[in-house]
Amino acid sequence: MAKLIALYKHPENKEAFDKHYFETHVPLTEKIPGLRKMEVTRIIGSPMGGKGKYYLMCEMYYDSLEALQSAMRTDEGKASGKDAMKFAGDLITLMIGEAADE
Amino acid sequence: MAKLIALYKHPENKEAFDKHYFETHVPLTEKIPGLRKMEVTRIIGSPMGGKGKYYLMCEMYYDSLEALQSAMRTDEGKASGKDAMKFAGDLITLMIGEAADE
């Protein structure tokens, strides 16, 4: 299992961010070929208190690293990436991860 | 669904980190009452290239925020937290998250 992890810092306008994220970005991302599962998590704080640096995390699961990399090169993958950069390019950190037990 | 997310920055000594993490920290964490699932992900890079800031992510799933918070107050939760702070206190970022569709 491999996943693309997107971590978003707190946006200035949370309402506008959520509207674009859930109404436009998620539907675009769901079209990516080979995407097996998508898990969106609202970060609500830290056990130490405080709101922390990040606002939202999205994990996009693929069968393998190769499948993930192929998916990012499809038209749908590029459209999702382009949209993320446009609406949240200054907020996003992207990471590629692989299950540790593989 | 709620989860505790631990993001670890790159350790200086990856071999010593992995040994402690997988042989001591994971078994301690698996004992925490109410823990439903644990997903450990090796961060292998960024789609933009480069190794990025983070080395490893661990997600610990609970039935609810309340269950997560109760779990952290148990002896097993405290032992896991204490161990993390001891071996990786300078590397770890902890976040509490909730599934966005709840």
N, CA and C atoms of all chains as a GROMACS GRO file, in nm:
protein
  612
    1MET      N    1   0.085  -0.121   0.000
    1MET     CA    2   0.000   0.000   0.000
    1MET      C    3   0.088   0.126   0.000
    2ALA      N    4   0.049   0.220  -0.082
    2ALA     CA    5   0.120   0.350  -0.084
    2ALA      C    6   0.015   0.460  -0.072
    3LYS      N    7   0.056   0.573  -0.018
    3LYS     CA    8  -0.039   0.683  -0.015
    3LYS      C    9   0.028   0.818  -0.038
    4LEU      N   10  -0.051   0.906  -0.096
    4LEU     CA   11  -0.010   1.045  -0.110
    4LEU      C   12  -0.078   1.118   0.007
    5ILE      N   13   0.002   1.190   0.084
    5ILE     CA   14  -0.050   1.262   0.201
    5ILE      C   15  -0.042   1.412   0.173
    6ALA      N   16  -0.154   1.479   0.187
    6ALA     CA   17  -0.154   1.626   0.173
    6ALA      C   18  -0.187   1.685   0.309
    7LEU      N   19  -0.097   1.767   0.360
    7LEU     CA   20  -0.119   1.836   0.487
    7LEU      C   21  -0.138   1.984   0.455
    8TYR      N   22  -0.249   2.041   0.498
    8TYR     CA   23  -0.277   2.182   0.473
    8TYR      C   24  -0.262   2.263   0.601
    9LYS      N   25  -0.187   2.371   0.594
    9LYS     CA   26  -0.181   2.464   0.708
    9LYS      C   27  -0.314   2.537   0.722
   10HIS      N   28  -0.334   2.602   0.834
   10HIS     CA   29  -0.458   2.677   0.856
   10HIS      C   30  -0.475   2.785   0.750
   11PRO      N   31  -0.589   2.783   0.680
   11PRO     CA   32  -0.615   2.889   0.582
   11PRO      C   33  -0.663   3.017   0.651
   12GLU      N   34  -0.647   3.128   0.582
   12GLU     CA   35  -0.697   3.255   0.639
   12GLU      C   36  -0.849   3.252   0.648
   13ASN      N   37  -0.911   3.207   0.539
   13ASN     CA   38  -1.057   3.202   0.535
   13ASN      C   39  -1.101   3.055   0.532
   14LYS      N   40  -1.136   3.004   0.649
   14LYS     CA   41  -1.168   2.860   0.661
   14LYS      C   42  -1.294   2.824   0.582
   15GLU      N   43  -1.390   2.915   0.581
   15GLU     CA   44  -1.515   2.887   0.512
   15GLU      C   45  -1.492   2.873   0.361
   16ALA      N   46  -1.416   2.966   0.304
   16ALA     CA   47  -1.387   2.962   0.160
   16ALA      C   48  -1.302   2.839   0.128
   17PHE      N   49  -1.208   2.806   0.216
   17PHE     CA   50  -1.123   2.688   0.196
   17PHE      C   51  -1.210   2.563   0.193
   18ASP      N   52  -1.295   2.546   0.296
   18ASP     CA   53  -1.378   2.426   0.305
   18ASP      C   54  -1.470   2.414   0.184
   19LYS      N   55  -1.527   2.526   0.142
   19LYS     CA   56  -1.620   2.523   0.028
   19LYS      C   57  -1.546   2.473  -0.096
   20HIS      N   58  -1.432   2.531  -0.126
   20HIS     CA   59  -1.359   2.486  -0.244
   20HIS      C   60  -1.310   2.343  -0.226
   21TYR      N   61  -1.258   2.313  -0.108
   21TYR     CA   62  -1.202   2.180  -0.085
   21TYR      C   63  -1.306   2.071  -0.106
   22PHE      N   64  -1.419   2.084  -0.036
   22PHE     CA   65  -1.517   1.976  -0.040
   22PHE      C   66  -1.605   1.976  -0.166
   23GLU      N   67  -1.629   2.095  -0.223
   23GLU     CA   68  -1.718   2.100  -0.339
   23GLU      C   69  -1.645   2.087  -0.472
   24THR      N   70  -1.519   2.126  -0.477
   24THR     CA   71  -1.446   2.121  -0.603
   24THR      C   72  -1.327   2.025  -0.598
   25HIS      N   73  -1.244   2.039  -0.495
   25HIS     CA   74  -1.120   1.960  -0.496
   25HIS      C   75  -1.143   1.811  -0.472
   26VAL      N   76  -1.227   1.776  -0.375
   26VAL     CA   77  -1.252   1.634  -0.348
   26VAL      C   78  -1.313   1.564  -0.471
   27PRO      N   79  -1.418   1.621  -0.534
   27PRO     CA   80  -1.472   1.554  -0.653
   27PRO      C   81  -1.368   1.537  -0.765
   28LEU      N   82  -1.281   1.635  -0.785
   28LEU     CA   83  -1.175   1.623  -0.886
   28LEU      C   84  -1.081   1.507  -0.852
   29THR      N   85  -1.047   1.498  -0.724
   29THR     CA   86  -0.950   1.397  -0.679
   29THR      C   87  -1.009   1.257  -0.687
   30GLU      N   88  -1.139   1.246  -0.657
   30GLU     CA   89  -1.204   1.114  -0.660
   30GLU      C   90  -1.205   1.053  -0.799
   31LYS      N   91  -1.183   1.136  -0.901
   31LYS     CA   92  -1.183   1.083  -1.039
   31LYS      C   93  -1.049   1.020  -1.078
   32ILE      N   94  -0.947   1.033  -0.994
   32ILE     CA   95  -0.814   0.985  -1.034
   32ILE      C   96  -0.813   0.832  -1.046
   33PRO      N   97  -0.772   0.780  -1.162
   33PRO     CA   98  -0.772   0.634  -1.183
   33PRO      C   99  -0.676   0.564  -1.087
   34GLY      N  100  -0.722   0.455  -1.029
   34GLY     CA  101  -0.635   0.377  -0.939
   34GLY      C  102  -0.647   0.416  -0.793
   35LEU      N  103  -0.716   0.527  -0.765
   35LEU     CA  104  -0.734   0.570  -0.625
   35LEU      C  105  -0.823   0.467  -0.554
   36ARG      N  106  -0.772   0.409  -0.445
   36ARG     CA  107  -0.846   0.303  -0.376
   36ARG      C  108  -0.929   0.356  -0.261
   37LYS      N  109  -0.879   0.459  -0.194
   37LYS     CA  110  -0.948   0.510  -0.075
   37LYS      C  111  -0.895   0.650  -0.050
   38MET      N  112  -0.982   0.734   0.005
   38MET     CA  113  -0.942   0.871   0.035
   38MET      C  114  -0.991   0.899   0.177
   39GLU      N  115  -0.902   0.946   0.264
   39GLU     CA  116  -0.942   0.972   0.403
   39GLU      C  117  -0.909   1.116   0.435
   40VAL      N  118  -1.012   1.195   0.462
   40VAL     CA  119  -0.991   1.336   0.494
   40VAL      C  120  -1.011   1.356   0.644
   41THR      N  121  -0.912   1.416   0.709
   41THR     CA  122  -0.912   1.433   0.855
   41THR      C  123  -0.902   1.580   0.891
   42ARG      N  124  -0.993   1.626   0.973
   42ARG     CA  125  -0.981   1.761   1.028
   42ARG      C  126  -0.890   1.753   1.150
   43ILE      N  127  -0.787   1.838   1.151
   43ILE     CA  128  -0.698   1.842   1.267
   43ILE      C  129  -0.762   1.937   1.367
   44ILE      N  130  -0.790   1.883   1.485
   44ILE     CA  131  -0.862   1.968   1.578
   44ILE      C  132  -0.775   2.018   1.693
   45GLY      N  133  -0.649   1.977   1.693
   45GLY     CA  134  -0.561   2.028   1.798
   45GLY      C  135  -0.448   1.934   1.826
   46SER      N  136  -0.382   1.961   1.935
   46SER     CA  137  -0.268   1.880   1.977
   46SER      C  138  -0.294   1.834   2.120
   47PRO      N  139  -0.242   1.715   2.158
   47PRO     CA  140  -0.260   1.672   2.297
   47PRO      C  141  -0.194   1.768   2.395
   48MET      N  142  -0.097   1.846   2.347
   48MET     CA  143  -0.031   1.943   2.434
   48MET      C  144  -0.108   2.075   2.441
   49GLY      N  145  -0.222   2.081   2.373
   49GLY     CA  146  -0.297   2.207   2.370
   49GLY      C  147  -0.254   2.290   2.251
   50GLY      N  148  -0.332   2.393   2.219
   50GLY     CA  149  -0.298   2.478   2.104
   50GLY      C  150  -0.354   2.418   1.977
   51LYS      N  151  -0.370   2.501   1.873
   51LYS     CA  152  -0.431   2.451   1.751
   51LYS      C  153  -0.329   2.391   1.655
   52GLY      N  154  -0.202   2.415   1.679
   52GLY     CA  155  -0.099   2.355   1.594
   52GLY      C  156  -0.092   2.421   1.457
   53LYS      N  157  -0.006   2.366   1.374
   53LYS     CA  158   0.028   2.425   1.246
   53LYS      C  159  -0.069   2.385   1.136
   54TYR      N  160  -0.125   2.262   1.147
   54TYR     CA  161  -0.203   2.207   1.036
   54TYR      C  162  -0.354   2.209   1.063
   55TYR      N  163  -0.427   2.221   0.953
   55TYR     CA  164  -0.574   2.235   0.956
   55TYR      C  165  -0.644   2.109   0.907
   56LEU      N  166  -0.587   2.048   0.803
   56LEU     CA  167  -0.655   1.936   0.736
   56LEU      C  168  -0.551   1.841   0.679
   57MET      N  169  -0.584   1.712   0.680
   57MET     CA  170  -0.496   1.614   0.615
   57MET      C  171  -0.580   1.528   0.522
   58CYS      N  172  -0.528   1.503   0.404
   58CYS     CA  173  -0.596   1.411   0.313
   58CYS      C  174  -0.499   1.300   0.276
   59GLU      N  175  -0.545   1.177   0.287
   59GLU     CA  176  -0.462   1.062   0.250
   59GLU      C  177  -0.529   0.990   0.134
   60MET      N  178  -0.452   0.973   0.026
   60MET     CA  179  -0.503   0.908  -0.095
   60MET      C  180  -0.426   0.779  -0.117
   61TYR      N  181  -0.499   0.668  -0.105
   61TYR     CA  182  -0.436   0.535  -0.107
   61TYR      C  183  -0.436   0.473  -0.246
   62TYR      N  184  -0.323   0.410  -0.278
   62TYR     CA  185  -0.308   0.336  -0.404
   62TYR      C  186  -0.251   0.198  -0.373
   63ASP      N  187  -0.262   0.106  -0.471
   63ASP     CA  188  -0.213  -0.031  -0.450
   63ASP      C  189  -0.063  -0.037  -0.428
   64SER      N  190   0.009   0.053  -0.491
   64SER     CA  191   0.155   0.047  -0.483
   64SER      C  192   0.211   0.185  -0.516
   65LEU      N  193   0.340   0.200  -0.492
   65LEU     CA  194   0.408   0.325  -0.529
   65LEU      C  195   0.398   0.351  -0.679
   66GLU      N  196   0.410   0.245  -0.756
   66GLU     CA  197   0.404   0.259  -0.902
   66GLU      C  198   0.265   0.308  -0.943
   67ALA      N  199   0.161   0.251  -0.881
   67ALA     CA  200   0.023   0.292  -0.913
   67ALA      C  201   0.003   0.439  -0.876
   68LEU      N  202   0.057   0.479  -0.762
   68LEU     CA  203   0.045   0.620  -0.719
   68LEU      C  204   0.114   0.712  -0.820
   69GLN      N  205   0.234   0.674  -0.859
   69GLN     CA  206   0.308   0.760  -0.951
   69GLN      C  207   0.242   0.765  -1.089
   70SER      N  208   0.189   0.653  -1.135
   70SER     CA  209   0.117   0.653  -1.263
   70SER      C  210  -0.006   0.742  -1.253
   71ALA      N  211  -0.077   0.732  -1.140
   71ALA     CA  212  -0.201   0.809  -1.122
   71ALA      C  213  -0.173   0.959  -1.127
   72MET      N  214  -0.061   1.000  -1.070
   72MET     CA  215  -0.031   1.144  -1.070
   72MET      C  216  -0.001   1.196  -1.211
   73ARG      N  217   0.033   1.106  -1.302
   73ARG     CA  218   0.063   1.148  -1.439
   73ARG      C  219  -0.059   1.145  -1.531
   74THR      N  220  -0.173   1.096  -1.482
   74THR     CA  221  -0.293   1.095  -1.566
   74THR      C  222  -0.352   1.236  -1.572
   75ASP      N  223  -0.442   1.258  -1.669
   75ASP     CA  224  -0.507   1.389  -1.680
   75ASP      C  225  -0.581   1.425  -1.551
   76GLU      N  226  -0.647   1.325  -1.492
   76GLU     CA  227  -0.723   1.350  -1.369
   76GLU      C  228  -0.628   1.382  -1.253
   77GLY      N  229  -0.517   1.313  -1.247
   77GLY     CA  230  -0.417   1.340  -1.143
   77GLY      C  231  -0.360   1.480  -1.156
   78LYS      N  232  -0.332   1.517  -1.280
   78LYS     CA  233  -0.277   1.651  -1.304
   78LYS      C  234  -0.380   1.759  -1.272
   79ALA      N  235  -0.508   1.732  -1.304
   79ALA     CA  236  -0.613   1.831  -1.278
   79ALA      C  237  -0.629   1.853  -1.127
   80SER      N  238  -0.622   1.744  -1.050
   80SER     CA  239  -0.634   1.756  -0.905
   80SER      C  240  -0.514   1.832  -0.848
   81GLY      N  241  -0.395   1.799  -0.895
   81GLY     CA  242  -0.274   1.867  -0.848
   81GLY      C  243  -0.276   2.015  -0.881
   82LYS      N  244  -0.321   2.045  -1.003
   82LYS     CA  245  -0.325   2.184  -1.047
   82LYS      C  246  -0.424   2.264  -0.963
   83ASP      N  247  -0.538   2.202  -0.934
   83ASP     CA  248  -0.639   2.268  -0.851
   83ASP      C  249  -0.584   2.295  -0.710
   84ALA      N  250  -0.516   2.195  -0.652
   84ALA     CA  251  -0.460   2.212  -0.516
   84ALA      C  252  -0.361   2.328  -0.513
   85MET      N  253  -0.276   2.333  -0.615
   85MET     CA  254  -0.175   2.440  -0.619
   85MET      C  255  -0.241   2.576  -0.633
   86LYS      N  256  -0.352   2.580  -0.708
   86LYS     CA  257  -0.420   2.706  -0.733
   86LYS      C  258  -0.489   2.760  -0.607
   87PHE      N  259  -0.560   2.673  -0.537
   87PHE     CA  260  -0.638   2.726  -0.424
   87PHE      C  261  -0.563   2.718  -0.291
   88ALA      N  262  -0.456   2.636  -0.286
   88ALA     CA  263  -0.388   2.619  -0.156
   88ALA      C  264  -0.238   2.596  -0.172
   89GLY      N  265  -0.180   2.647  -0.279
   89GLY     CA  266  -0.038   2.624  -0.306
   89GLY      C  267   0.054   2.670  -0.192
   90ASP      N  268   0.011   2.771  -0.121
   90ASP     CA  269   0.094   2.823  -0.011
   90ASP      C  270   0.066   2.752   0.122
   91LEU      N  271  -0.032   2.662   0.123
   91LEU     CA  272  -0.070   2.595   0.249
   91LEU      C  273  -0.032   2.448   0.251
   92ILE      N  274  -0.006   2.391   0.134
   92ILE     CA  275   0.003   2.246   0.122
   92ILE      C  276   0.145   2.190   0.134
   93THR      N  277   0.156   2.078   0.204
   93THR     CA  278   0.278   1.996   0.207
   93THR      C  279   0.238   1.859   0.156
   94LEU      N  280   0.307   1.809   0.054
   94LEU     CA  281   0.275   1.678  -0.002
   94LEU      C  282   0.384   1.578   0.031
   95MET      N  283   0.342   1.457   0.071
   95MET     CA  284   0.438   1.352   0.103
   95MET      C  285   0.391   1.222   0.041
   96ILE      N  286   0.486   1.141  -0.001
   96ILE     CA  287   0.454   1.007  -0.049
   96ILE      C  288   0.497   0.909   0.059
   97GLY      N  289   0.404   0.818   0.095
   97GLY     CA  290   0.436   0.726   0.203
   97GLY      C  291   0.404   0.583   0.165
   98GLU      N  292   0.472   0.493   0.234
   98GLU     CA  293   0.451   0.350   0.210
   98GLU      C  294   0.428   0.282   0.344
   99ALA      N  295   0.334   0.188   0.351
   99ALA     CA  296   0.306   0.117   0.476
   99ALA      C  297   0.435   0.057   0.530
  100ALA      N  298   0.461   0.077   0.659
  100ALA     CA  299   0.589   0.037   0.718
  100ALA      C  300   0.605  -0.114   0.727
  101ASP      N  301   0.496  -0.187   0.718
  101ASP     CA  302   0.506  -0.334   0.734
  101ASP      C  303   0.518  -0.405   0.601
  102GLU      N  304   0.544  -0.333   0.494
  102GLU     CA  305   0.555  -0.399   0.363
  102GLU      C  306   0.700  -0.434   0.330
  103MET      N  307  -1.503   0.852   1.402
  103MET     CA  308  -1.364   0.805   1.410
  103MET      C  309  -1.272   0.922   1.444
  104ALA      N  310  -1.181   0.897   1.538
  104ALA     CA  311  -1.082   0.999   1.574
  104ALA      C  312  -0.945   0.933   1.570
  105LYS      N  313  -0.843   1.012   1.544
  105LYS     CA  314  -0.710   0.952   1.548
  105LYS      C  315  -0.607   1.049   1.604
  106LEU      N  316  -0.507   0.988   1.667
  106LEU     CA  317  -0.389   1.062   1.711
  106LEU      C  318  -0.285   1.039   1.603
  107ILE      N  319  -0.230   1.148   1.552
  107ILE     CA  320  -0.132   1.141   1.444
  107ILE      C  321   0.003   1.185   1.500
  108ALA      N  322   0.103   1.100   1.482
  108ALA     CA  323   0.240   1.137   1.523
  108ALA      C  324   0.324   1.147   1.398
  109LEU      N  325   0.381   1.265   1.376
  109LEU     CA  326   0.471   1.286   1.263
  109LEU      C  327   0.611   1.302   1.319
  110TYR      N  328   0.704   1.222   1.272
  110TYR     CA  329   0.843   1.228   1.319
  110TYR      C  330   0.932   1.288   1.211
  111LYS      N  331   1.012   1.385   1.248
  111LYS     CA  332   1.113   1.437   1.155
  111LYS      C  333   1.225   1.334   1.138
  112HIS      N  334   1.307   1.354   1.037
  112HIS     CA  335   1.418   1.262   1.012
  112HIS      C  336   1.511   1.255   1.134
  113PRO      N  337   1.533   1.134   1.186
  113PRO     CA  338   1.627   1.122   1.298
  113PRO      C  339   1.771   1.124   1.247
  114GLU      N  340   1.864   1.156   1.336
  114GLU     CA  341   2.005   1.154   1.296
  114GLU      C  342   2.050   1.012   1.267
  115ASN      N  343   2.010   0.921   1.356
  115ASN     CA  344   2.048   0.780   1.340
  115ASN      C  345   1.923   0.699   1.309
  116LYS      N  346   1.899   0.673   1.180
  116LYS     CA  347   1.775   0.605   1.139
  116LYS      C  348   1.769   0.462   1.191
  117GLU      N  349   1.884   0.396   1.195
  117GLU     CA  350   1.886   0.257   1.239
  117GLU      C  351   1.846   0.246   1.387
  118ALA      N  352   1.902   0.334   1.471
  118ALA     CA  353   1.869   0.333   1.614
  118ALA      C  354   1.723   0.374   1.635
  119PHE      N  355   1.676   0.471   1.556
  119PHE     CA  356   1.536   0.513   1.565
  119PHE      C  357   1.444   0.396   1.533
  120ASP      N  358   1.468   0.332   1.420
  120ASP     CA  359   1.380   0.222   1.376
  120ASP      C  360   1.380   0.110   1.479
  121LYS      N  361   1.497   0.080   1.533
  121LYS     CA  362   1.506  -0.030   1.629
  121LYS      C  363   1.420   0.001   1.752
  122HIS      N  364   1.437   0.121   1.806
  122HIS     CA  365   1.356   0.156   1.924
  122HIS      C  366   1.208   0.166   1.886
  123TYR      N  367   1.181   0.229   1.773
  123TYR     CA  368   1.042   0.250   1.733
  123TYR      C  369   0.967   0.117   1.719
  124PHE      N  370   1.022   0.027   1.638
  124PHE     CA  371   0.948  -0.096   1.607
  124PHE      C  372   0.958  -0.201   1.718
  125GLU      N  373   1.069  -0.202   1.792
  125GLU     CA  374   1.086  -0.308   1.893
  125GLU      C  375   1.034  -0.267   2.031
  126THR      N  376   1.031  -0.138   2.060
  126THR     CA  377   0.987  -0.094   2.193
  126THR      C  378   0.861  -0.007   2.186
  127HIS      N  379   0.864   0.095   2.101
  127HIS     CA  380   0.753   0.191   2.103
  127HIS      C  381   0.621   0.132   2.049
  128VAL      N  382   0.628   0.062   1.937
  128VAL     CA  383   0.505   0.004   1.881
  128VAL      C  384   0.440  -0.095   1.979
  129PRO      N  385   0.517  -0.190   2.036
  129PRO     CA  386   0.454  -0.282   2.132
  129PRO      C  387   0.392  -0.210   2.252
  130LEU      N  388   0.455  -0.103   2.301
  130LEU     CA  389   0.398  -0.026   2.413
  130LEU      C  390   0.265   0.038   2.370
  131THR      N  391   0.264   0.091   2.250
  131THR     CA  392   0.146   0.163   2.200
  131THR      C  393   0.031   0.067   2.174
  132GLU      N  394   0.064  -0.052   2.125
  132GLU     CA  395  -0.041  -0.152   2.094
  132GLU      C  396  -0.119  -0.194   2.218
  133LYS      N  397  -0.060  -0.169   2.336
  133LYS     CA  398  -0.129  -0.209   2.461
  133LYS      C  399  -0.235  -0.108   2.505
  134ILE      N  400  -0.242   0.008   2.440
  134ILE     CA  401  -0.333   0.113   2.488
  134ILE      C  402  -0.479   0.070   2.472
  135PRO      N  403  -0.555   0.074   2.580
  135PRO     CA  404  -0.695   0.030   2.574
  135PRO      C  405  -0.776   0.120   2.480
  136GLY      N  406  -0.858   0.057   2.397
  136GLY     CA  407  -0.945   0.135   2.308
  136GLY      C  408  -0.884   0.162   2.171
  137LEU      N  409  -0.756   0.134   2.155
  137LEU     CA  410  -0.690   0.153   2.025
  137LEU      C  411  -0.751   0.054   1.926
  138ARG      N  412  -0.805   0.107   1.815
  138ARG     CA  413  -0.873   0.020   1.718
  138ARG      C  414  -0.783  -0.022   1.604
  139LYS      N  415  -0.692   0.066   1.564
  139LYS     CA  416  -0.607   0.038   1.448
  139LYS      C  417  -0.486   0.129   1.458
  140MET      N  418  -0.374   0.082   1.409
  140MET     CA  419  -0.252   0.162   1.410
  140MET      C  420  -0.194   0.150   1.270
  141GLU      N  421  -0.166   0.262   1.207
  141GLU     CA  422  -0.110   0.258   1.071
  141GLU      C  423   0.021   0.335   1.071
  142VAL      N  424   0.130   0.264   1.044
  142VAL     CA  425   0.262   0.327   1.042
  142VAL      C  426   0.306   0.342   0.897
  143THR      N  427   0.343   0.463   0.860
  143THR     CA  428   0.379   0.494   0.721
  143THR      C  429   0.519   0.551   0.715
  144ARG      N  430   0.601   0.492   0.631
  144ARG     CA  431   0.733   0.551   0.605
  144ARG      C  432   0.715   0.658   0.499
  145ILE      N  433   0.765   0.777   0.526
  145ILE     CA  434   0.758   0.884   0.426
  145ILE      C  435   0.880   0.868   0.337
  146ILE      N  436   0.854   0.849   0.209
  146ILE     CA  437   0.969   0.821   0.123
  146ILE      C  438   1.005   0.939   0.033
  147GLY      N  439   0.928   1.046   0.041
  147GLY     CA  440   0.965   1.163  -0.037
  147GLY      C  441   0.846   1.250  -0.068
  148SER      N  442   0.867   1.340  -0.159
  148SER     CA  443   0.763   1.433  -0.200
  148SER      C  444   0.746   1.423  -0.351
  149PRO      N  445   0.623   1.446  -0.402
  149PRO     CA  446   0.606   1.442  -0.548
  149PRO      C  447   0.693   1.547  -0.617
  150MET      N  448   0.731   1.652  -0.544
  150MET     CA  449   0.815   1.756  -0.602
  150MET      C  450   0.964   1.719  -0.594
  151GLY      N  451   0.994   1.602  -0.542
  151GLY     CA  452   1.134   1.562  -0.525
  151GLY      C  453   1.184   1.605  -0.389
  152GLY      N  454   1.299   1.556  -0.351
  152GLY     CA  455   1.354   1.590  -0.219
  152GLY      C  456   1.297   1.496  -0.114
  153LYS      N  457   1.366   1.488   0.002
  153LYS     CA  458   1.320   1.393   0.103
  153LYS      C  459   1.220   1.454   0.199
  154GLY      N  460   1.206   1.586   0.198
  154GLY     CA  461   1.107   1.648   0.285
  154GLY      C  462   1.149   1.649   0.430
  155LYS      N  463   1.060   1.699   0.512
  155LYS     CA  464   1.089   1.724   0.653
  155LYS      C  465   1.065   1.600   0.739
  156TYR      N  466   0.967   1.518   0.699
  156TYR     CA  467   0.924   1.409   0.786
  156TYR      C  468   0.974   1.272   0.739
  157TYR      N  469   0.992   1.184   0.839
  157TYR     CA  470   1.050   1.051   0.817
  157TYR      C  471   0.944   0.942   0.831
  158LEU      N  472   0.856   0.960   0.930
  158LEU     CA  473   0.761   0.853   0.964
  158LEU      C  474   0.633   0.915   1.016
  159MET      N  475   0.520   0.849   0.988
  159MET     CA  476   0.392   0.893   1.044
  159MET      C  477   0.325   0.772   1.108
  160CYS      N  478   0.269   0.794   1.225
  160CYS     CA  479   0.189   0.687   1.287
  160CYS      C  480   0.050   0.742   1.316
  161GLU      N  481  -0.052   0.666   1.274
  161GLU     CA  482  -0.190   0.706   1.301
  161GLU      C  483  -0.254   0.602   1.392
  162MET      N  484  -0.307   0.650   1.504
  162MET     CA  485  -0.368   0.563   1.604
  162MET      C  486  -0.517   0.596   1.611
  163TYR      N  487  -0.598   0.497   1.569
  163TYR     CA  488  -0.742   0.519   1.554
  163TYR      C  489  -0.821   0.478   1.678
  164TYR      N  490  -0.917   0.560   1.714
  164TYR     CA  491  -1.009   0.531   1.824
  164TYR      C  492  -1.153   0.553   1.776
  165ASP      N  493  -1.249   0.500   1.854
  165ASP     CA  494  -1.389   0.511   1.814
  165ASP      C  495  -1.438   0.655   1.812
  166SER      N  496  -1.384   0.737   1.899
  166SER     CA  497  -1.433   0.875   1.911
  166SER      C  498  -1.323   0.959   1.977
  167LEU      N  499  -1.344   1.088   1.974
  167LEU     CA  500  -1.253   1.180   2.042
  167LEU      C  501  -1.245   1.151   2.191
  168GLU      N  502  -1.360   1.118   2.250
  168GLU     CA  503  -1.366   1.090   2.393
  168GLU      C  504  -1.283   0.964   2.424
  169ALA      N  505  -1.297   0.863   2.337
  169ALA     CA  506  -1.222   0.738   2.357
  169ALA      C  507  -1.072   0.765   2.346
  170LEU      N  508  -1.034   0.850   2.250
  170LEU     CA  509  -0.892   0.884   2.233
  170LEU      C  510  -0.839   0.954   2.358
  171GLN      N  511  -0.917   1.051   2.406
  171GLN     CA  512  -0.871   1.127   2.522
  171GLN      C  513  -0.864   1.041   2.648
  172SER      N  514  -0.962   0.950   2.665
  172SER     CA  515  -0.956   0.858   2.780
  172SER      C  516  -0.835   0.768   2.769
  173ALA      N  517  -0.807   0.721   2.647
  173ALA     CA  518  -0.695   0.629   2.626
  173ALA      C  519  -0.562   0.694   2.664
  174MET      N  520  -0.549   0.823   2.632
  174MET     CA  521  -0.423   0.890   2.663
  174MET      C  522  -0.402   0.906   2.813
  175ARG      N  523  -0.510   0.897   2.889
  175ARG     CA  524  -0.499   0.911   3.035
  175ARG      C  525  -0.476   0.778   3.107
  176THR      N  526  -0.482   0.666   3.034
  176THR     CA  527  -0.457   0.536   3.099
  176THR      C  528  -0.307   0.519   3.124
  177ASP      N  529  -0.273   0.421   3.208
  177ASP     CA  530  -0.131   0.394   3.235
  177ASP      C  531  -0.057   0.359   3.106
  178GLU      N  532  -0.124   0.279   3.021
  178GLU     CA  533  -0.061   0.237   2.895
  178GLU      C  534  -0.043   0.356   2.801
  179GLY      N  535  -0.142   0.445   2.799
  179GLY     CA  536  -0.131   0.566   2.715
  179GLY      C  537  -0.017   0.655   2.762
  180LYS      N  538  -0.009   0.669   2.893
  180LYS     CA  539   0.099   0.753   2.949
  180LYS      C  540   0.237   0.691   2.923
  181ALA      N  541   0.245   0.557   2.933
  181ALA     CA  542   0.374   0.489   2.911
  181ALA      C  543   0.419   0.509   2.766
  182SER      N  544   0.325   0.499   2.672
  182SER     CA  545   0.359   0.518   2.531
  182SER      C  546   0.403   0.663   2.506
  183GLY      N  547   0.329   0.758   2.562
  183GLY     CA  548   0.362   0.899   2.546
  183GLY      C  549   0.498   0.932   2.605
  184LYS      N  550   0.524   0.877   2.724
  184LYS     CA  551   0.651   0.901   2.792
  184LYS      C  552   0.768   0.845   2.710
  185ASP      N  553   0.747   0.726   2.655
  185ASP     CA  554   0.852   0.664   2.573
  185ASP      C  555   0.879   0.748   2.448
  186ALA      N  556   0.773   0.796   2.384
  186ALA     CA  557   0.790   0.878   2.262
  186ALA      C  558   0.871   1.003   2.293
  187MET      N  559   0.836   1.067   2.405
  187MET     CA  560   0.906   1.190   2.442
  187MET      C  561   1.054   1.162   2.472
  188LYS      N  562   1.080   1.046   2.531
  188LYS     CA  563   1.218   1.011   2.570
  188LYS      C  564   1.305   0.984   2.448
  189PHE      N  565   1.253   0.907   2.353
  189PHE     CA  566   1.342   0.868   2.241
  189PHE      C  567   1.329   0.961   2.121
  190ALA      N  568   1.222   1.043   2.117
  190ALA     CA  569   1.203   1.126   1.997
  190ALA      C  570   1.133   1.258   2.027
  191GLY      N  571   1.150   1.307   2.149
  191GLY     CA  572   1.082   1.431   2.190
  191GLY      C  573   1.113   1.550   2.100
  192ASP      N  574   1.233   1.550   2.043
  192ASP     CA  575   1.272   1.663   1.958
  192ASP      C  576   1.231   1.642   1.812
  193LEU      N  577   1.175   1.526   1.782
  193LEU     CA  578   1.141   1.495   1.642
  193LEU      C  579   0.991   1.491   1.617
  194ILE      N  580   0.912   1.479   1.725
  194ILE     CA  581   0.770   1.445   1.711
  194ILE      C  582   0.676   1.566   1.708
  195THR      N  583   0.578   1.559   1.620
  195THR     CA  584   0.465   1.651   1.619
  195THR      C  585   0.340   1.566   1.638
  196LEU      N  586   0.258   1.600   1.738
  196LEU     CA  587   0.136   1.523   1.764
  196LEU      C  588   0.013   1.605   1.726
  197MET      N  589  -0.081   1.540   1.661
  197MET     CA  590  -0.206   1.608   1.623
  197MET      C  591  -0.323   1.516   1.653
  198ILE      N  592  -0.434   1.577   1.692
  198ILE     CA  593  -0.557   1.501   1.709
  198ILE      C  594  -0.648   1.534   1.591
  199GLY      N  595  -0.698   1.431   1.526
  199GLY     CA  596  -0.781   1.454   1.408
  199GLY      C  597  -0.913   1.378   1.416
  200GLU      N  598  -1.009   1.429   1.340
  200GLU     CA  599  -1.140   1.366   1.334
  200GLU      C  600  -1.179   1.352   1.188
  201ALA      N  601  -1.240   1.239   1.151
  201ALA     CA  602  -1.280   1.216   1.011
  201ALA      C  603  -1.368   1.332   0.965
  202ALA      N  604  -1.339   1.385   0.847
  202ALA     CA  605  -1.408   1.505   0.801
  202ALA      C  606  -1.554   1.481   0.766
  203ASP      N  607  -1.592   1.354   0.746
  203ASP     CA  608  -1.730   1.328   0.705
  203ASP      C  609  -1.820   1.295   0.823
  204GLU      N  610  -1.771   1.318   0.944
  204GLU     CA  611  -1.856   1.285   1.060
  204GLU      C  612  -1.939   1.404   1.103
   0.00000   0.00000   0.00000
